[in-house]
């Protein structure tokens, strides 16, 4: 028995987190066990690494290595066992975020990330990735009114533009896995798009 691995991605401020409770409810209504989780994080050690990653400045490659250290633990303790017993894993971010933030925005070589990905994940990839996409100006405006920003959320428009482009490029390169959602619409409309995609799983 194998479950399904769903990841949610998007720039900070794109609103992906808002949809998590609804996705969980939909999957549970269909009788699935759902494991909501997040990256960086998802385990006790991973959450400690998250604290460091979100608030300490460090070399972009150090950041990449710590992301994958947390991910190794996350896969071993949470994701793989859940999938093996047939559960649905819903992760708020996964490796596409490393390609978008550490590679796209901060310039870490994609080849280095690919090496770590191969090492840590082997064949494991999300079955489906929902990418919440919106213009950079809109997400920055949203962040301006949000709670106290972490270090990634304090970056400038050029940084967010690189993230958006890197995510869209990932979607082009992995068309079977990605669903790109236009998140610059009224919440109810975005919710309908999300519900449609989940209903096809
Ligand atoms: P985020 O998922 O936006 O959580 P919250 O909604 O609580 O702010 O925060 C995680 C941050 O970590 C986000 O800015 C993206 C960043 N990140 C990376 O830079 N690389 C990664 O591989 C991952 C998983 C996250």
py3Dmol code that shows the C-alpha trace and the ligand (Angstrom):
import py3Dmol

protein = """\
ATOM      1  CA  UNK A   1       0.000   0.000   0.000  1.00  0.00           C
ATOM      2  CA  UNK A   2       1.355   3.404  -0.845  1.00  0.00           C
ATOM      3  CA  UNK A   3      -0.188   6.740  -0.054  1.00  0.00           C
ATOM      4  CA  UNK A   4       0.253  10.018  -1.853  1.00  0.00           C
ATOM      5  CA  UNK A   5       2.719  12.812  -1.289  1.00  0.00           C
ATOM      6  CA  UNK A   6       1.374  16.319  -1.891  1.00  0.00           C
ATOM      7  CA  UNK A   7       3.558  19.414  -1.583  1.00  0.00           C
ATOM      8  CA  UNK A   8       2.502  23.061  -1.478  1.00  0.00           C
ATOM      9  CA  UNK A   9       4.797  25.753  -2.800  1.00  0.00           C
ATOM     10  CA  UNK A  10       4.836  29.458  -3.548  1.00  0.00           C
ATOM     11  CA  UNK A  11       6.444  32.737  -2.616  1.00  0.00           C
ATOM     12  CA  UNK A  12       6.014  34.021   0.895  1.00  0.00           C
ATOM     13  CA  UNK A  13       2.673  35.810   0.982  1.00  0.00           C
ATOM     14  CA  UNK A  14       1.078  33.739  -1.808  1.00  0.00           C
ATOM     15  CA  UNK A  15      -1.432  32.326   0.674  1.00  0.00           C
ATOM     16  CA  UNK A  16      -0.763  28.593   0.444  1.00  0.00           C
ATOM     17  CA  UNK A  17      -1.105  28.044   4.202  1.00  0.00           C
ATOM     18  CA  UNK A  18      -4.683  29.349   4.144  1.00  0.00           C
ATOM     19  CA  UNK A  19      -5.758  26.320   2.108  1.00  0.00           C
ATOM     20  CA  UNK A  20      -4.229  23.605   4.256  1.00  0.00           C
ATOM     21  CA  UNK A  21      -7.202  23.011   6.613  1.00  0.00           C
ATOM     22  CA  UNK A  22      -9.557  22.668   3.652  1.00  0.00           C
ATOM     23  CA  UNK A  23      -7.286  20.211   1.834  1.00  0.00           C
ATOM     24  CA  UNK A  24      -6.971  18.102   4.991  1.00  0.00           C
ATOM     25  CA  UNK A  25     -10.750  18.089   5.434  1.00  0.00           C
ATOM     26  CA  UNK A  26     -11.343  17.075   1.806  1.00  0.00           C
ATOM     27  CA  UNK A  27      -8.930  14.160   1.979  1.00  0.00           C
ATOM     28  CA  UNK A  28     -10.229  13.005   5.355  1.00  0.00           C
ATOM     29  CA  UNK A  29     -13.790  13.109   4.025  1.00  0.00           C
ATOM     30  CA  UNK A  30     -12.648  10.624   1.391  1.00  0.00           C
ATOM     31  CA  UNK A  31     -11.437   8.328   4.173  1.00  0.00           C
ATOM     32  CA  UNK A  32      -7.699   8.963   3.935  1.00  0.00           C
ATOM     33  CA  UNK A  33      -5.313   9.297   6.830  1.00  0.00           C
ATOM     34  CA  UNK A  34      -3.693  12.740   6.357  1.00  0.00           C
ATOM     35  CA  UNK A  35      -0.317  13.783   7.740  1.00  0.00           C
ATOM     36  CA  UNK A  36       0.067  17.565   7.555  1.00  0.00           C
ATOM     37  CA  UNK A  37       3.688  18.606   7.860  1.00  0.00           C
ATOM     38  CA  UNK A  38       6.104  21.309   6.770  1.00  0.00           C
ATOM     39  CA  UNK A  39       9.634  22.143   5.692  1.00  0.00           C
ATOM     40  CA  UNK A  40      11.963  23.137   7.022  1.00  0.00           C
ATOM     41  CA  UNK A  41      10.648  21.205  10.011  1.00  0.00           C
ATOM     42  CA  UNK A  42       8.321  18.277  10.390  1.00  0.00           C
ATOM     43  CA  UNK A  43      10.324  16.514  13.109  1.00  0.00           C
ATOM     44  CA  UNK A  44      11.650  17.628  16.506  1.00  0.00           C
ATOM     45  CA  UNK A  45      15.146  18.061  15.088  1.00  0.00           C
ATOM     46  CA  UNK A  46      13.804  19.625  11.899  1.00  0.00           C
ATOM     47  CA  UNK A  47      11.863  22.221  13.872  1.00  0.00           C
ATOM     48  CA  UNK A  48      15.041  23.171  15.746  1.00  0.00           C
ATOM     49  CA  UNK A  49      16.831  23.526  12.421  1.00  0.00           C
ATOM     50  CA  UNK A  50      13.918  25.639  11.177  1.00  0.00           C
ATOM     51  CA  UNK A  51      14.425  28.109  14.021  1.00  0.00           C
ATOM     52  CA  UNK A  52      18.053  28.497  12.996  1.00  0.00           C
ATOM     53  CA  UNK A  53      17.325  28.613   9.268  1.00  0.00           C
ATOM     54  CA  UNK A  54      14.622  31.259   9.525  1.00  0.00           C
ATOM     55  CA  UNK A  55      16.454  33.574  11.872  1.00  0.00           C
ATOM     56  CA  UNK A  56      20.243  33.213  11.508  1.00  0.00           C
ATOM     57  CA  UNK A  57      22.267  34.550   8.626  1.00  0.00           C
ATOM     58  CA  UNK A  58      24.585  32.002   7.012  1.00  0.00           C
ATOM     59  CA  UNK A  59      26.217  31.071   3.720  1.00  0.00           C
ATOM     60  CA  UNK A  60      23.646  30.013   1.143  1.00  0.00           C
ATOM     61  CA  UNK A  61      25.322  26.600   0.864  1.00  0.00           C
ATOM     62  CA  UNK A  62      25.185  26.122   4.638  1.00  0.00           C
ATOM     63  CA  UNK A  63      21.490  26.907   4.347  1.00  0.00           C
ATOM     64  CA  UNK A  64      21.127  24.322   1.588  1.00  0.00           C
ATOM     65  CA  UNK A  65      22.906  21.648   3.607  1.00  0.00           C
ATOM     66  CA  UNK A  66      20.780  22.311   6.680  1.00  0.00           C
ATOM     67  CA  UNK A  67      17.598  22.201   4.587  1.00  0.00           C
ATOM     68  CA  UNK A  68      18.600  18.759   3.338  1.00  0.00           C
ATOM     69  CA  UNK A  69      19.678  17.612   6.811  1.00  0.00           C
ATOM     70  CA  UNK A  70      16.210  18.480   8.071  1.00  0.00           C
ATOM     71  CA  UNK A  71      14.706  16.820   4.988  1.00  0.00           C
ATOM     72  CA  UNK A  72      16.637  13.579   5.562  1.00  0.00           C
ATOM     73  CA  UNK A  73      15.162  13.332   9.034  1.00  0.00           C
ATOM     74  CA  UNK A  74      11.715  14.321   7.790  1.00  0.00           C
ATOM     75  CA  UNK A  75      11.678  11.592   5.135  1.00  0.00           C
ATOM     76  CA  UNK A  76      12.986   8.928   7.497  1.00  0.00           C
ATOM     77  CA  UNK A  77      10.700   9.652  10.422  1.00  0.00           C
ATOM     78  CA  UNK A  78       7.556  11.066   8.874  1.00  0.00           C
ATOM     79  CA  UNK A  79       7.135  10.943   5.110  1.00  0.00           C
ATOM     80  CA  UNK A  80       8.335   7.440   4.200  1.00  0.00           C
ATOM     81  CA  UNK A  81       6.531   5.626   7.050  1.00  0.00           C
ATOM     82  CA  UNK A  82       3.305   7.527   6.332  1.00  0.00           C
ATOM     83  CA  UNK A  83       3.406   6.708   2.625  1.00  0.00           C
ATOM     84  CA  UNK A  84       4.228   3.083   3.402  1.00  0.00           C
ATOM     85  CA  UNK A  85       1.054   2.696   5.444  1.00  0.00           C
ATOM     86  CA  UNK A  86      -1.060   4.362   2.760  1.00  0.00           C
ATOM     87  CA  UNK A  87      -1.460   7.819   4.302  1.00  0.00           C
ATOM     88  CA  UNK A  88      -1.587  11.110   2.410  1.00  0.00           C
ATOM     89  CA  UNK A  89       1.305  13.395   3.307  1.00  0.00           C
ATOM     90  CA  UNK A  90       0.611  17.105   2.849  1.00  0.00           C
ATOM     91  CA  UNK A  91       3.834  19.066   3.145  1.00  0.00           C
ATOM     92  CA  UNK A  92       3.933  22.848   3.309  1.00  0.00           C
ATOM     93  CA  UNK A  93       7.047  23.142   1.056  1.00  0.00           C
ATOM     94  CA  UNK A  94       9.599  20.530  -0.028  1.00  0.00           C
ATOM     95  CA  UNK A  95      12.652  20.423  -2.333  1.00  0.00           C
ATOM     96  CA  UNK A  96      11.232  22.745  -4.982  1.00  0.00           C
ATOM     97  CA  UNK A  97      11.637  25.466  -2.325  1.00  0.00           C
ATOM     98  CA  UNK A  98      15.364  24.752  -2.181  1.00  0.00           C
ATOM     99  CA  UNK A  99      15.573  25.163  -5.954  1.00  0.00           C
ATOM    100  CA  UNK A 100      13.568  28.399  -5.752  1.00  0.00           C
ATOM    101  CA  UNK A 101      15.183  30.031  -2.714  1.00  0.00           C
ATOM    102  CA  UNK A 102      18.722  28.671  -2.388  1.00  0.00           C
ATOM    103  CA  UNK A 103      19.354  28.149  -6.131  1.00  0.00           C
ATOM    104  CA  UNK A 104      17.076  30.655  -7.904  1.00  0.00           C
ATOM    105  CA  UNK A 105      17.268  33.500  -5.429  1.00  0.00           C
ATOM    106  CA  UNK A 106      20.625  32.959  -3.715  1.00  0.00           C
ATOM    107  CA  UNK A 107      22.660  31.416  -6.521  1.00  0.00           C
ATOM    108  CA  UNK A 108      23.609  27.986  -5.154  1.00  0.00           C
ATOM    109  CA  UNK A 109      24.486  25.765  -8.142  1.00  0.00           C
ATOM    110  CA  UNK A 110      21.595  23.582  -9.242  1.00  0.00           C
ATOM    111  CA  UNK A 111      24.038  20.683  -9.710  1.00  0.00           C
ATOM    112  CA  UNK A 112      24.907  20.779  -5.993  1.00  0.00           C
ATOM    113  CA  UNK A 113      21.254  20.696  -5.034  1.00  0.00           C
ATOM    114  CA  UNK A 114      20.682  17.814  -7.447  1.00  0.00           C
ATOM    115  CA  UNK A 115      23.460  15.860  -5.732  1.00  0.00           C
ATOM    116  CA  UNK A 116      21.886  16.359  -2.319  1.00  0.00           C
ATOM    117  CA  UNK A 117      18.443  15.590  -3.694  1.00  0.00           C
ATOM    118  CA  UNK A 118      19.696  12.302  -5.129  1.00  0.00           C
ATOM    119  CA  UNK A 119      21.453  11.443  -1.886  1.00  0.00           C
ATOM    120  CA  UNK A 120      18.632  12.328   0.476  1.00  0.00           C
ATOM    121  CA  UNK A 121      15.575  11.441  -1.562  1.00  0.00           C
ATOM    122  CA  UNK A 122      16.674   8.783  -4.069  1.00  0.00           C
ATOM    123  CA  UNK A 123      13.429   8.243  -6.001  1.00  0.00           C
ATOM    124  CA  UNK A 124      11.129  10.059  -3.621  1.00  0.00           C
ATOM    125  CA  UNK A 125       9.294  13.007  -5.218  1.00  0.00           C
ATOM    126  CA  UNK A 126       5.896  14.504  -4.449  1.00  0.00           C
ATOM    127  CA  UNK A 127       3.099  12.938  -6.491  1.00  0.00           C
ATOM    128  CA  UNK A 128       1.649  16.376  -6.955  1.00  0.00           C
ATOM    129  CA  UNK A 129       2.850  19.903  -6.224  1.00  0.00           C
ATOM    130  CA  UNK A 130       0.455  22.824  -5.945  1.00  0.00           C
ATOM    131  CA  UNK A 131       2.267  26.039  -6.816  1.00  0.00           C
ATOM    132  CA  UNK A 132       0.502  29.173  -5.595  1.00  0.00           C
ATOM    133  CA  UNK A 133       1.605  31.822  -8.023  1.00  0.00           C
ATOM    134  CA  UNK A 134       1.006  35.562  -7.982  1.00  0.00           C
ATOM    135  CA  UNK A 135       2.730  38.784  -9.062  1.00  0.00           C
ATOM    136  CA  UNK A 136       5.602  39.753  -6.798  1.00  0.00           C
ATOM    137  CA  UNK A 137       4.106  43.168  -5.960  1.00  0.00           C
ATOM    138  CA  UNK A 138       0.955  41.542  -4.598  1.00  0.00           C
ATOM    139  CA  UNK A 139       2.807  39.097  -2.356  1.00  0.00           C
ATOM    140  CA  UNK A 140       5.034  41.893  -1.032  1.00  0.00           C
ATOM    141  CA  UNK A 141       1.977  43.978  -0.250  1.00  0.00           C
ATOM    142  CA  UNK A 142       0.467  41.055   1.630  1.00  0.00           C
ATOM    143  CA  UNK A 143       3.655  40.469   3.596  1.00  0.00           C
ATOM    144  CA  UNK A 144       3.756  44.134   4.610  1.00  0.00           C
ATOM    145  CA  UNK A 145       0.550  43.633   6.571  1.00  0.00           C
ATOM    146  CA  UNK A 146       1.541  40.219   7.979  1.00  0.00           C
ATOM    147  CA  UNK A 147       2.973  39.272  11.370  1.00  0.00           C
ATOM    148  CA  UNK A 148       6.644  39.907  12.119  1.00  0.00           C
ATOM    149  CA  UNK A 149       8.642  38.739   9.104  1.00  0.00           C
ATOM    150  CA  UNK A 150      11.348  36.065   9.177  1.00  0.00           C
ATOM    151  CA  UNK A 151      14.653  36.606   7.376  1.00  0.00           C
ATOM    152  CA  UNK A 152      13.356  35.365   3.997  1.00  0.00           C
ATOM    153  CA  UNK A 153      10.318  37.630   4.221  1.00  0.00           C
ATOM    154  CA  UNK A 154      12.503  40.710   4.707  1.00  0.00           C
ATOM    155  CA  UNK A 155      14.157  40.314   1.299  1.00  0.00           C
ATOM    156  CA  UNK A 156      13.526  42.743  -1.581  1.00  0.00           C
ATOM    157  CA  UNK A 157      11.451  42.592  -4.763  1.00  0.00           C
ATOM    158  CA  UNK A 158      14.340  41.347  -6.920  1.00  0.00           C
ATOM    159  CA  UNK A 159      14.773  38.381  -4.556  1.00  0.00           C
ATOM    160  CA  UNK A 160      11.072  37.508  -4.782  1.00  0.00           C
ATOM    161  CA  UNK A 161      11.125  37.887  -8.562  1.00  0.00           C
ATOM    162  CA  UNK A 162      13.903  35.308  -8.768  1.00  0.00           C
ATOM    163  CA  UNK A 163      11.931  32.966  -6.513  1.00  0.00           C
ATOM    164  CA  UNK A 164       8.824  33.290  -8.645  1.00  0.00           C
ATOM    165  CA  UNK A 165      10.752  32.677 -11.846  1.00  0.00           C
ATOM    166  CA  UNK A 166      12.547  29.666 -10.395  1.00  0.00           C
ATOM    167  CA  UNK A 167       9.258  28.123  -9.254  1.00  0.00           C
ATOM    168  CA  UNK A 168       7.631  28.681 -12.651  1.00  0.00           C
ATOM    169  CA  UNK A 169      10.668  27.142 -14.318  1.00  0.00           C
ATOM    170  CA  UNK A 170      10.359  24.079 -12.043  1.00  0.00           C
ATOM    171  CA  UNK A 171       6.710  23.815 -13.103  1.00  0.00           C
ATOM    172  CA  UNK A 172       7.680  23.927 -16.790  1.00  0.00           C
ATOM    173  CA  UNK A 173      10.319  21.253 -16.245  1.00  0.00           C
ATOM    174  CA  UNK A 174       7.966  18.964 -14.289  1.00  0.00           C
ATOM    175  CA  UNK A 175       4.580  19.431 -15.959  1.00  0.00           C
ATOM    176  CA  UNK A 176       3.139  16.087 -14.844  1.00  0.00           C
ATOM    177  CA  UNK A 177       3.771  16.847 -11.178  1.00  0.00           C
ATOM    178  CA  UNK A 178       2.981  20.572 -10.949  1.00  0.00           C
ATOM    179  CA  UNK A 179      -0.372  22.332 -10.844  1.00  0.00           C
ATOM    180  CA  UNK A 180       0.102  26.091 -11.019  1.00  0.00           C
ATOM    181  CA  UNK A 181      -2.673  27.995  -9.265  1.00  0.00           C
ATOM    182  CA  UNK A 182      -3.305  31.666  -9.956  1.00  0.00           C
ATOM    183  CA  UNK A 183      -3.389  32.890  -6.350  1.00  0.00           C
ATOM    184  CA  UNK A 184      -4.084  36.492  -7.324  1.00  0.00           C
ATOM    185  CA  UNK A 185      -7.845  35.994  -7.266  1.00  0.00           C
ATOM    186  CA  UNK A 186     -10.542  36.169  -4.584  1.00  0.00           C
ATOM    187  CA  UNK A 187     -10.026  33.487  -1.949  1.00  0.00           C
ATOM    188  CA  UNK A 188     -13.193  31.589  -2.928  1.00  0.00           C
ATOM    189  CA  UNK A 189     -11.973  31.189  -6.499  1.00  0.00           C
ATOM    190  CA  UNK A 190      -8.534  29.996  -5.432  1.00  0.00           C
ATOM    191  CA  UNK A 191     -10.244  27.583  -3.050  1.00  0.00           C
ATOM    192  CA  UNK A 192     -12.322  26.151  -5.922  1.00  0.00           C
ATOM    193  CA  UNK A 193      -9.187  25.572  -8.018  1.00  0.00           C
ATOM    194  CA  UNK A 194      -7.514  23.803  -5.098  1.00  0.00           C
ATOM    195  CA  UNK A 195     -10.600  21.663  -4.506  1.00  0.00           C
ATOM    196  CA  UNK A 196     -10.743  20.678  -8.152  1.00  0.00           C
ATOM    197  CA  UNK A 197      -7.093  19.555  -8.175  1.00  0.00           C
ATOM    198  CA  UNK A 198      -7.495  17.598  -4.935  1.00  0.00           C
ATOM    199  CA  UNK A 199     -10.652  15.945  -6.288  1.00  0.00           C
ATOM    200  CA  UNK A 200      -8.612  14.502  -9.167  1.00  0.00           C
ATOM    201  CA  UNK A 201      -6.106  12.756  -6.868  1.00  0.00           C
TER     202      UNK A 201
END
"""
ligand_1 = """\
25
LIG
P 6.989 29.411 5.169
O 6.786 28.082 4.545
O 6.619 30.588 4.343
O 6.246 29.364 6.545
P 5.436 30.547 7.258
O 4.137 30.579 6.489
O 5.339 30.060 8.656
O 6.253 31.802 7.096
O 8.484 29.639 5.704
C 9.537 28.870 5.361
C 10.620 29.716 4.762
O 11.740 28.869 4.474
C 10.199 30.367 3.437
O 10.608 31.717 3.427
C 10.995 29.603 2.401
C 12.177 29.070 3.142
N 12.684 27.793 2.588
C 13.862 27.804 1.864
O 14.480 28.860 1.681
N 14.347 26.613 1.354
C 13.708 25.424 1.540
O 14.182 24.362 1.078
C 12.484 25.433 2.293
C 11.753 24.141 2.538
C 12.010 26.633 2.805
"""
view = py3Dmol.view(width=600, height=400)
view.addModel(protein, "pdb")
view.setStyle({"model": 0}, {"cartoon": {"style": "trace"}})
view.addModel(ligand_1, "xyz")
view.setStyle({"model": 1}, {"stick": {}})
view.zoomTo()
view.show()
